[in-house]
Amino acid sequence: MLSIKFLLSLLLTAGTAELSGRVVDSEKAPVAGAIVVVSTAKPRVGPATTCPSCYRDCTKRTTTDSNGRFSIPDLSDSLLFSLAAGGAGYQGQVSEHFDPALKPEITFQLEPLERTEKIDVVRGRVVDSDEDPIAGAQVRPHNILRSNGIGGGSDRSVTPLTLTDVDGFFEMSVGDHIQWIDLRIHASAYAPAQTRWSRSGDDELIISLGAGADLRGRLVFRGKPVAGVEVGLVQKNRMMGSIVTPQEVFTDESGMFRFEQLPPELDYALYTHTGQAASAVLPLSFVQAARHGELADLGDIPAVEPRRLSVTVTTSDGSPLPQDSYVYIGRRYGWRGSQLPLEQKTTSKVAILDAAPEVYEVGVRTKGYTVLETQPTLNVDLNRSYSVDASVESSVVFILQRTGN
């Protein structure tokens, strides 16, 4: 059976390829000295058994020449790549995934940082644990608070993405009405981090990234490996101000999975995703990541037999369900549940075949209707999600009534 390390070695040595292109400004003039990095990768064929930014090729970077041209050679020909580009005085940009075999001519057209009387410039530097600069780190605003007390994840005055230069420095525009911003920083080979800039803070931010923690385990069912199943991992604490970096990987042929570059010493929810018709499932479990540079080995983890969770939705007036209606099935501490579309009929039924024996949150999203009753009667929360116990095969009926809108 193949281990994850052996599979990765195949991905990294299967051959070499190259991506090249040009970086220009908004007037299509060349940008010299711009930094271009490999942002993420994914397998050309088959599921990913490692995180998108954890491939060795994702540590590769270059700078543009006087004509704005760049080239990144010696890339694996078993992977597809997304690139990111940025430069001093410019906003950053991330590309789609490119296939090196197609020899694409890649062009980044960078917009300048906004500079007006009502726009300030936030400056910072990203370094590693030895205080050496990290080039090509991506810095994004995550949460924003304005002077009027209104919060939100974006603002026209705030640069949506910037990249650090070869000395680790970055700049971003911030409107004078912004009180503070939570910045999310990501660089390949390091754990992502989050820090807050505020008007009462230092003039220049110094942000240190560590190697992160690794976590691995082997999923087994009745003594045999569970291969090709998607496993999810996300921070348990997802309150505002906490870093949230969900990861999703597939188990390899030996049932192994591995998460890398995790923010260390945090509690995580570990589980298998619903909606993949898995032959065995992992109920949501809580695990703790190790310290920077360390590995937490969970060993063999017993999976369980999946359950069926069926949901029937019907209208009380006999009308067909509106277009784009769907059922959402998720977990309180999980990430990315199943969204199941409903047919435009009076009664529509959907199901997942790989529920774990635990409580799920089930909601019905329809335009112009609300839930009149459920059979059996279920508890509902403020998000209009109903608690369904899937410890045995479960079947739930939602009866909808018009809202009058």
N, C-alpha and C positions, 0 to 999 in steps of 0.2 A: 504494500500500500504506500501511496505517496504522502510524505509529510509536507506541511506548509513550506518549510525551508527549502525542500527540494523543488517544489512547484515554483517558488519564487526564483530559485536559481535558473530554472528553465526560462522563465520570463525575462530574466536579465541577461541571458547569454544566447538567446535564440537567434540573434543577429543584430546588425546595426542599421540605423536609419538616420535621417536628418530632416530637420525643419528649418526653413529660412523665410525671410521676408523683409519688411521695411516698416519703420515707425515714422509717421509724419504728424504735423500739427493740423489745426483746424483749417489752415490755408493750404494744406498738402505740401508744405515745405518740410524737408528732412529734419528729424530731431536727432542730433548727434549726442552720444553719451547716454541715451536712454537705456534703462535696464530691462531685460526680457528674461523671464524665468519660466520653467516648466511648473505649472500650477498643480495640475492633477493628471492622473492617467487611469485608463481602464483597459481590461483585456480586449483584444480584438475578437476573440472567440471565448465563450463560456463565462460563468459568473466570476465576480471578483472575490478573492479570498484574502484580500488586504485592503486597507482604507485607500481612498483615491489619491491622497497626498503622501502615502507611506512607501511608494516605490522609490528605488534608488535614483531613477532618472529624474525624480521631482526635486532633487537637490541641484540640478544643473541650471546654469544661468549664463548670460552674456551681456555685452553692451553693444550699442549700435556704433557704426563707423561714421565718418563725416557725411556720408550720403544717407544716413539713417538705416542702413542695412544691417541685418543680423543673421547669424547661422548658429544652430545648436546641433552639433554632430553626435555620433555614437549613441543614438537612442535605440532602445529595443524595438525590433520590428514585430514584436508580438503585442504591442500596446498602441492605443490611441492616446493623444495628448492634448490637453488644454494649456494654453500659454497665458501669461499675464505680462503686461508692459506698463512702464511708468517712467517719469523723468522729472527732474527738478523744475518746479513751476507748472506741472501738468497733473491732471487727474489720471488715476490708473484705469486700466481696462483689462478685462479677462475675456478670452476667446472661447469659442465652442471647441469641441474635441476635433482634432485633425488626424487624418490617416497619413503617415509619412510616405506610404507606398504610392499615394496619389500625387506626391510632390506638389502640394498646394503652394501658391504664392500668397503669403499671409501679409496683410496690411493692418497695422494699428493706426488709427487716427485719433490722437489724443487732444482732449479739450484743455485749455489753460485753466489754472486755478482762478476763481473769481476774485477780483481785487477792486473794491470800491471803498468809499468813506465809511460805509456801514458794514464792511466785511473785515474781520480780523484774521490773522494767520496763526494757527497753532503749529508749533514746532516740537519735534521730539526726536529721540534716537532709540533704536532697538538694538540690544546687545545680548550676548549669551552670558552664561554663568561666570565666565572668565572676563567679562566686560569687553569682549571683542565684538566688533560690529557685525550685524546680520544684514546682508544685502538681499533685496528682493522680498522682504517681509511685506505682507499685505495688511493694511490698516483700514478698518471700516468703522463708521459709526453704528452703534447698536441701539442704545436708548438715548433719547434727547429730552432735556427739559428746557422750556422757554421761559422768558421773564414774566409772561402772563400766566404761568402755572400749568400750561398745557404741555403734556408729554407726547412722545411719539417716536417712531423708529426712523423717520427721515425728515429732512427739511431742505428746501431748495438752496438755502445759503450754505449748507454743509457739504463738503466734498464727499461723494459716496464711496470713493476708493482712492487710496494713494499707496505707492510702493516706496520702500526705503532705497536709498542710493547705495553705492559701493561702500560708503562709510557709515551706513546704518541710519542716516538722517531722513526725515520725512517732513512734509508740510501739508496742511490742509486748511481750506477756507472755512470760517465759522462766522455767522452773522452776529452782530452786536447784541441781538436779542436772545442769544443762547446762553443759558446759565451753566449747564454742564452737559457732558456727553460721555456715555460709556463707550469706549473704543474696544473693538475686537481685533486682536493681532494674531496673524497666522503666518507661519513660515515652515517650509518643509524641513523635516528632521527635528522639529521642536514641538512641544505641546502648545496648543493655542492658549492665549491668555486674554484677560479682560482687565482694563484699567479705566479710571475715571479722570477726565480733564474737567476742571472747573475754573471759573474766573478768579477764584480766591487762591488757586494753587500756584505751582511753580511756572515760570515763563517757558521752560523747556522740559518736556517729559523725558524721563529715562525709563525705558521699559525693558525688563530682563526676561528672557525666555529660557526655559530649561528643556532638557532632553525628553521629559515626560515619562510616564510609566507605561509598561506593557502588561497585558492580561491575556491569558490563554486558557483553553480548556478543550476537552474532547467529549462530544455528545454521543452517548450510547443508548441503545434501546434493546432490552433483553440480551445484553452481552454483545451486540453487534453495533458497529459505527453507524451513525446517522449522517449520510453524505448529502451534499447539495441542498442544505436547508439554510435559509437566511436567518441570521441571528442579529438581534439589535441590542444596543447598549446606549444608555443616556443617563445623565446626571439625575439623581433623585431629587435634589433641591433645584427647582426651576423658578424660584421667586425672582422678582426684578432685582438686578444687580449681581445675580449669580451667573457664572459662565455656563452655557449649555452647548455641548458639542456632540450631537448624536452621531453614532457610527453604525454601519450595517455591513456585514460581511457574510459570505457563505462558508459553510463547513466544507473541507476537502474530502477526498475519498476515505480518509481514515477517521472522519468525524471531527477533525481538529478545526478550531477557529482561533483567531488571534486579533486583538485590538492593540494598536500601537499609538504612541505619542499622546497619551491621555493626560489631561490635567491631574496631577498626582494627589493622593491621599484624600480622595473624595468618594462618597457613596454613589454607586451606579445601580440602575435597574438593568437586569440581563434577562432576555426572553427570546423566543422565536416569534417571527411575524405571522399574523393571520393572513389568510387569503392565498397561500401557496400550496394548499392541499398536501401538506407535509405528512409523512408516514408516522412521525413521532414528534412531539412538541415539548418545549421547555416552559413550564410555568414561570411567571415573572418572579425573579429572585433578586435579592440585594447583595452586592459584593462591594468590596473596597479596593480601590487602586493602590498600588505601592507608591514608594517615593520616586523622585526623579531618577531615571537610569536603572530602575529595578523592575523585575518581572514578578507578577503574581500568577502562579500556576494553580489552576483550580482542579487539575487532574481529570479523571473520568466523571462526567456529570450525567446522571440517569435521566433520560427523557421518559415521557409517559404517552399513553395512547390518546390520540386526539378525540375531541368531542364534536358533535354537530350542533351548531346554533342556528336555528331557523327563525326568520322574521317575516310575518305576513302584515301587509299594510292595506287597509281598505277604507273607502270613503263612506260616510254615513248617508250621503244623499244619492249614492249610485253613480256619481260623475267619475270620469276617468281621472287618474292622478295627473297633475300638471307635468309638463316637460321639465327635465332636469331634476326631478325628485330623486332622492337617494336615501339610503340607510347608512349611518356611520356606526362602526363597531370598533371600540378602542379600549384602552386600559388607562387607569388614572395615572400610573407612573410610566407607562410606555410611550413610545413615539411612533407616529405614523400608523394609525389603525387602518381598517378596511373601509373603503367607500364603495357601496354597492348600488348601482343605478336601478331605479324602479321602472317597470313598464308603464306606459300610459293606458292603464286599464283601471277598472273599478277596484280590482283586487290584484295585488302583485306580491310575489313571494321570493325572497332571497335567502341565502344561507352561506355560512362558512363551514368548512369541513374539518378545520384544524384548530378549534378552540382548545385552550388548556383548561384544566379543572380549577377555575377561579372566577371572580366576579368581573364582568365586562360592563362598559358603559355603552349603551345603545341609544341612538337618537334618530329621528326621522326629520328630514329637511325637505319641506314642500312649500311652494309659494301659494299663499291664500288659504292655507289650512293649519289647524292646530290639533293636538292630540285630545280627543274627547275622553277616551279610556283605553286601558290596556287589559289584555287577558293573558295570563293572570294579572292582578293588580301589582304594579311595580313602584318602587320609590324613585322620585325624580329629583334632580339637583337644579341649581340656578342656571345651568347651561342647557337645560331641557334634555339632559341625558338620563336614561333610565338604567337602574342597576339590574343586571341579569346574571344569575348564578349558573355557570356552565359546568358545575361539578358533575352533572349528568347531562345527557342530551336534552337540549332546551328548545322550546317552541313558544314564540311570543307573537301576539296579535296586537297591532296598533289600529284603533278606529279613529278616523280623522273627521273633523267638522270644519266647515268654512268659517273664516274669521270675520267675514262681512266686509273685507276690504276690496 
